[in-house]
């Protein structure tokens, strides 16, 4: 299994909990933001180390 896909697996479980399309749109925006934050952490680890 793809390690990146495995990392995002919990998000897909939460996605199944949302039934209405409106709630799913809000969820998708939050998920998209989480992916950006996650990629930022992966791409710039030294920035976070120096920040602390």
Beta strands, then each sheet from edge to edge (+ up, - down):
end
